[in-house]
Amino acid sequence: MSHVVLGMTGASGVAYGIRLLELLASRNVDVVLSPAWFRVVEHELALKPDGRNPSDFLNVCVRQLHKTYYGDDPTTNVAVNAIYDAEDFAAPIASGSYRTDAMIVAPCTTGTLGCIASGVHRHLVHRAAEVHLKERRRLILLVRESPLSLVQLENMERITRAGGIIQPASPHFYGESTTVGNLIDSVVYRTLSLIDPAMR
């Protein structure tokens, strides 16, 4: 796995996307944040951008994630290849000619699921996901929703038939510890293993 796109949307469970960002940052990763993602971050982590540039804000999110769920405070900053505005349809990730290996949408709203399944582009996360499907690259949607309607299940089927992977945000309870941080990691590492088996 050498080049990954990480899209984060406004579903509950921003911890999943932020932790994935932290673990992917040592590789070549492009990030796109939906407008609703910022609102959920404010609700779940009590953070606002407050004029910070996106890179600085993501590092604040990583530190807050650790304080809240892991009980520590990392001092190193995560670095990414690029952070794209959700309205920037001229971004490289909107084109199949821009080489990437995989895309993860985490968390993935069922609205985003529906847009991708229908080929509708309301913002760049949707377009980048469609690019991965049409180019036959790996696409993983970390869906965080319960219960599921028939419409949502049918959209999951459409994504699966098109070559994408639906990864439910279902924590694993086996193991020695079931702290919140470990439950987050059980989903995150399982997701990473879908694009790089070495990260199981």
Summary of the structure (lengths in Angstrom):
residues: 200
radius of gyration: 15.7
end to end distance: 13.3
largest distance: 46.9
contacts: 636
relative contact order: 0.18
helix: 46%
strand: 16%
